[in-house]
Amino acid sequence: EKAKKAEEEKNSVKASLATAEIELLIGKQLSTRLLVSHQELVFRMAKMRKKFAQQYGFVVPEVRVADDFAIPPKSYQIKVHGTVVAEYQMRVGEIMVLLGTRDVPDLPGEEIREPAFGMRAFSVLETFAEDLKRENYTYADNMSVLLTHLSEVIRNNLPQLLSYKDMKALLERQDPEYRKLADEICTSHISYPGLQAVLKLLLAERVSIRNLHLIIEAIAEIAPHVRRTEQIVEHVRIRMAQQICGDLSEGGVLKVLRLGNRWDLAFHQSLKRDAKGEVREFDIDPRQLEEFGQDATKAIRKHLEAGERFVLVTA
């Protein structure tokens, strides 16, 4: 009996050390609100994971959902590997009107920013939903706001969520010829952790790794000639251009936002190269970088609020 109890305690300690890869912690009041539609929450999160798998080429970990009475009652926190990466205080019982470029509706409420993209929004009581419909406003309930935010947080953290184990599982699913090719390049030119680093960099740029066989081919072409991961990724991007443009275009049209001559020149002059011509340092005045951030935010937000997908083109 004592041995059994000791074993249970040992397992309990081990369990407490295990960190969830993705965790959603919900405050007391918000949890009570969402409890009535708990099954819908589970269903929509499963649907979200399936969509990520189809879009990016690997299965993201399950989201562990838990109540946390230590956080403000109307708030939620999103953790990745045990670290809080996002949090938001929900207006429980209200709906969020997504304004875009429109004026605020003539209703009692408050203008706010939605949590996923920081776009203009307006919070109003649920009782005004029909009024908003008549005026053709787009709005979201508490659960939709939370899930959109969660989805964007996962998308921003894809590199951290692709584990070594995930990568090996993806390779195992390839045809024998591609498994053999991966073995060859990982023993001769780039290690398996090096291959994982390439995939992580692609995901950081939101490039899907679903066509892994093409990525392996591209790495095999360039790996014998370069050492740096960034150079390998650059070649892979060129080889994957058709997929990248296809994923970002709408109706065969790719919308482009140019960096502009001024900033192209500023960034080019900030690159310090070694004798071989490779970039060794990026040296730019912090004030200039802050100014660029302000300019870019203004231009990018304009497109986001119009609901447009686009790419930023640099020289």
C-alpha positions as CSV (number, residue, x, y, z in Angstrom):
1,E,0.0,0.0,0.0
2,K,2.8,2.4,0.9
3,A,4.7,1.5,-2.3
4,K,1.6,2.2,-4.3
5,K,1.0,5.6,-2.6
6,A,4.7,6.5,-3.2
7,E,4.4,5.7,-6.9
8,E,1.2,7.8,-7.2
9,E,3.0,10.7,-5.5
10,K,5.9,10.3,-7.8
11,N,3.7,10.3,-10.9
12,S,1.8,13.3,-9.5
13,V,5.1,15.3,-9.2
14,K,6.0,14.3,-12.8
15,A,2.6,15.4,-14.0
16,S,3.1,18.8,-12.3
17,L,6.4,19.3,-14.0
18,A,4.8,18.7,-17.5
19,T,4.1,22.0,-19.2
20,A,1.3,22.3,-21.7
21,E,2.5,23.4,-25.1
22,I,-0.6,25.6,-25.6
23,E,-2.7,26.6,-22.7
24,L,-5.9,28.8,-22.4
25,L,-6.6,30.1,-18.9
26,I,-10.0,31.7,-18.3
27,G,-11.1,33.9,-15.5
28,K,-14.1,33.0,-13.3
29,Q,-16.8,35.3,-14.8
30,L,-15.7,34.6,-18.4
31,S,-15.5,30.9,-17.7
32,T,-19.1,30.9,-16.4
33,R,-20.2,32.7,-19.5
34,L,-18.5,30.2,-21.8
35,L,-19.5,27.2,-19.8
36,V,-23.0,27.0,-21.5
37,S,-21.3,26.5,-24.9
38,H,-18.4,24.4,-23.7
39,Q,-19.0,21.8,-26.4
40,E,-19.0,24.4,-29.1
41,L,-15.7,25.8,-27.8
42,V,-14.1,22.3,-27.9
43,F,-15.5,21.7,-31.4
44,R,-14.3,25.0,-32.8
45,M,-10.8,24.5,-31.3
46,A,-10.6,21.1,-33.0
47,K,-11.7,22.6,-36.3
48,M,-9.0,25.3,-35.9
49,R,-6.3,22.7,-35.4
50,K,-7.5,20.8,-38.5
51,K,-7.3,24.1,-40.5
52,F,-3.8,24.8,-39.3
53,A,-2.7,21.2,-40.3
54,Q,-4.1,21.7,-43.8
55,Q,-2.7,25.2,-44.1
56,Y,0.8,24.8,-42.6
57,G,1.5,21.1,-43.0
58,F,1.8,19.9,-39.4
59,V,-0.6,19.3,-36.5
60,V,-0.3,21.9,-33.7
61,P,-0.6,20.6,-30.1
62,E,-4.0,20.4,-28.4
63,V,-5.0,23.4,-26.4
64,R,-5.4,22.7,-22.7
65,V,-8.3,24.8,-21.4
66,A,-8.5,25.5,-17.6
67,D,-10.2,27.9,-15.2
68,D,-7.8,30.2,-13.4
69,F,-9.3,32.2,-10.6
70,A,-6.0,33.9,-10.0
71,I,-6.4,36.1,-13.1
72,P,-9.0,38.9,-13.4
73,P,-12.5,37.4,-13.6
74,K,-13.3,38.7,-17.1
75,S,-9.9,38.0,-18.5
76,Y,-8.1,35.1,-20.3
77,Q,-4.5,34.3,-20.8
78,I,-2.8,32.3,-23.6
79,K,0.4,30.5,-22.7
80,V,2.9,28.8,-25.0
81,H,5.3,26.4,-23.2
82,G,4.2,27.8,-19.9
83,T,4.9,31.5,-20.7
84,V,2.1,34.0,-21.1
85,V,2.2,35.3,-24.7
86,A,-1.2,37.1,-24.8
87,E,-4.0,38.2,-22.5
88,Y,-7.1,40.2,-22.8
89,Q,-10.0,41.5,-20.6
90,M,-13.2,40.6,-22.3
91,R,-16.4,42.7,-22.0
92,V,-18.6,39.9,-20.9
93,G,-22.1,40.0,-22.3
94,E,-21.2,42.5,-25.0
95,I,-20.4,42.0,-28.7
96,M,-17.5,43.5,-30.6
97,V,-18.3,45.4,-33.8
98,L,-15.4,45.3,-36.3
99,L,-15.3,48.8,-37.7
100,G,-12.6,48.6,-40.4
101,T,-12.9,52.0,-42.2
102,R,-16.5,52.6,-41.1
103,D,-17.7,55.1,-38.6
104,V,-18.9,53.9,-35.2
105,P,-22.6,52.9,-35.0
106,D,-25.0,55.4,-33.5
107,L,-25.5,53.2,-30.4
108,P,-24.4,53.4,-26.7
109,G,-21.0,51.7,-26.4
110,E,-17.2,52.3,-26.5
111,E,-14.6,52.3,-29.2
112,I,-11.8,49.8,-28.5
113,R,-9.2,47.7,-30.2
114,E,-9.8,44.1,-30.9
115,P,-7.0,41.8,-29.4
116,A,-5.9,39.7,-32.4
117,F,-4.8,42.4,-34.8
118,G,-5.3,45.7,-32.9
119,M,-7.9,46.9,-35.3
120,R,-10.6,49.4,-34.6
121,A,-13.7,48.0,-32.9
122,F,-16.7,49.1,-30.9
123,S,-18.1,47.3,-27.9
124,V,-21.9,47.3,-27.4
125,L,-24.5,45.2,-25.5
126,E,-25.7,42.0,-27.1
127,T,-29.3,43.5,-27.2
128,F,-28.3,45.7,-30.1
129,A,-27.3,42.8,-32.4
130,E,-30.4,43.3,-34.6
131,D,-29.7,47.0,-35.0
132,L,-26.2,46.2,-36.1
133,K,-27.5,43.6,-38.6
134,R,-29.8,46.2,-40.2
135,E,-26.9,48.6,-40.6
136,N,-24.7,45.7,-42.1
137,Y,-22.1,45.9,-39.4
138,T,-19.9,42.8,-38.8
139,Y,-19.7,41.8,-35.1
140,A,-18.3,38.9,-33.0
141,D,-19.5,37.4,-29.7
142,N,-17.1,36.7,-26.8
143,M,-16.2,33.2,-28.0
144,S,-15.4,34.3,-31.5
145,V,-13.2,37.1,-30.2
146,L,-11.3,34.7,-28.0
147,L,-10.9,32.0,-30.7
148,T,-9.7,34.6,-33.3
149,H,-7.1,35.8,-30.8
150,L,-6.1,32.3,-30.0
151,S,-5.8,31.4,-33.7
152,E,-3.5,34.4,-34.3
153,V,-1.4,33.7,-31.3
154,I,-0.8,30.1,-32.5
155,R,0.0,31.4,-36.0
156,N,2.6,33.8,-34.5
157,N,4.2,31.0,-32.5
158,L,4.3,28.2,-35.1
159,P,8.1,28.0,-35.0
160,Q,8.0,27.3,-31.2
161,L,5.3,24.6,-31.7
162,L,7.2,22.6,-34.3
163,S,9.1,20.1,-32.1
164,Y,11.9,17.8,-33.1
165,K,9.5,14.9,-32.6
166,D,7.0,16.6,-35.0
167,M,9.6,17.0,-37.7
168,K,10.7,13.4,-37.4
169,A,7.0,12.3,-37.7
170,L,6.6,14.4,-40.8
171,L,9.7,12.8,-42.4
172,E,8.4,9.4,-41.6
173,R,5.3,10.1,-43.6
174,Q,7.3,11.0,-46.7
175,D,7.8,8.5,-49.6
176,P,10.9,6.2,-49.1
177,E,12.9,8.2,-51.8
178,Y,12.4,11.4,-49.9
179,R,13.2,9.8,-46.5
180,K,16.4,8.5,-48.1
181,L,17.2,12.0,-49.5
182,A,16.6,13.6,-46.1
183,D,18.9,11.0,-44.5
184,E,21.6,11.7,-47.0
185,I,21.6,15.5,-46.6
186,C,21.3,15.3,-42.8
187,T,24.4,13.0,-42.6
188,S,26.5,14.8,-45.2
189,H,25.6,18.5,-45.1
190,I,23.0,19.6,-42.5
191,S,22.0,17.9,-39.2
192,Y,18.4,17.0,-38.3
193,P,18.3,19.9,-35.8
194,G,19.6,22.0,-38.8
195,L,16.7,20.8,-40.9
196,Q,14.3,21.6,-38.1
197,A,15.8,25.1,-37.9
198,V,15.0,25.6,-41.7
199,L,11.4,24.5,-41.2
200,K,11.1,26.8,-38.1
201,L,12.4,29.8,-40.1
202,L,9.9,29.1,-42.9
203,L,7.0,28.9,-40.4
204,A,8.2,32.2,-38.8
205,E,7.7,33.8,-42.2
206,R,4.3,31.9,-42.4
207,V,5.5,29.8,-45.3
208,S,3.6,26.5,-45.2
209,I,5.7,23.3,-44.9
210,R,2.9,21.0,-46.3
211,N,5.0,20.3,-49.5
212,L,7.8,18.9,-47.4
213,H,9.2,16.8,-50.3
214,L,9.8,20.0,-52.3
215,I,11.5,21.6,-49.3
216,I,13.8,18.5,-49.0
217,E,14.7,18.8,-52.7
218,A,15.5,22.5,-52.4
219,I,17.7,21.9,-49.3
220,A,19.5,19.1,-51.1
221,E,20.3,21.5,-54.0
222,I,21.8,24.2,-51.8
223,A,23.1,22.6,-48.6
224,P,26.4,21.4,-50.2
225,H,27.3,25.0,-51.1
226,V,26.3,27.1,-48.1
227,R,26.5,26.8,-44.3
228,R,24.1,29.4,-42.9
229,T,20.5,28.4,-42.2
230,E,19.3,31.8,-43.6
231,Q,20.9,31.2,-46.9
232,I,19.3,27.7,-47.2
233,V,15.9,29.3,-46.3
234,E,16.4,31.9,-49.0
235,H,16.9,29.3,-51.7
236,V,13.9,27.2,-50.4
237,R,11.7,30.3,-50.6
238,I,12.7,30.8,-54.3
239,R,11.9,27.2,-55.1
240,M,8.5,27.5,-53.2
241,A,7.6,30.8,-54.9
242,Q,4.5,29.3,-56.7
243,Q,3.1,27.9,-53.5
244,I,3.8,31.1,-51.5
245,C,2.2,33.4,-54.1
246,G,-0.8,31.0,-54.4
247,D,-1.4,31.0,-50.7
248,L,-1.3,34.8,-50.5
249,S,-3.2,35.7,-53.7
250,E,-7.0,36.1,-54.0
251,G,-8.7,35.4,-57.3
252,G,-5.3,35.2,-59.0
253,V,-4.3,38.7,-57.8
254,L,-1.4,39.3,-55.4
255,K,-1.8,42.6,-53.6
256,V,1.6,44.2,-52.9
257,L,2.8,46.9,-50.5
258,R,6.1,48.4,-51.6
259,L,8.8,49.3,-49.0
260,G,9.6,52.5,-51.0
261,N,13.0,53.9,-52.2
262,R,13.7,55.8,-49.0
263,W,13.5,52.7,-46.7
264,D,15.1,50.4,-49.3
265,L,18.1,52.7,-49.4
266,A,18.2,53.1,-45.6
267,F,18.2,49.4,-45.0
268,H,20.7,48.7,-47.7
269,Q,23.1,51.2,-46.2
270,S,22.7,49.6,-42.8
271,L,23.9,46.2,-43.9
272,K,27.5,45.5,-43.1
273,R,29.2,42.8,-45.2
274,D,32.3,40.7,-44.8
275,A,35.0,40.1,-47.4
276,K,32.9,37.4,-49.0
277,G,29.9,39.8,-49.4
278,E,27.8,38.0,-46.7
279,V,25.8,40.1,-44.3
280,R,27.5,40.1,-40.9
281,E,25.7,43.0,-39.2
282,F,22.6,45.2,-39.4
283,D,23.5,48.6,-38.1
284,I,20.7,51.3,-38.1
285,D,20.0,54.3,-35.9
286,P,17.3,53.3,-33.4
287,R,15.4,56.5,-34.0
288,Q,15.3,55.7,-37.7
289,L,14.0,52.2,-36.9
290,E,11.3,53.7,-34.7
291,E,10.3,56.1,-37.5
292,F,10.1,53.1,-39.9
293,G,7.9,51.2,-37.4
294,Q,5.5,54.1,-37.3
295,D,5.3,54.5,-41.1
296,A,4.9,50.7,-41.6
297,T,2.2,50.4,-38.9
298,K,0.2,53.2,-40.5
299,A,0.3,51.6,-44.0
300,I,-0.2,48.0,-42.8
301,R,-3.1,48.8,-40.5
302,K,-4.9,50.6,-43.3
303,H,-4.9,47.4,-45.4
304,L,-5.7,45.2,-42.4
305,E,-8.7,47.3,-41.5
306,A,-9.9,47.0,-45.1
307,G,-9.7,43.2,-44.7
308,E,-7.0,42.9,-47.4
309,R,-4.3,40.3,-47.6
310,F,-1.0,41.6,-49.0
311,V,2.7,41.1,-49.2
312,L,5.4,43.6,-48.3
313,V,8.0,43.9,-51.2
314,T,11.6,45.0,-50.6
315,A,14.4,45.5,-53.1
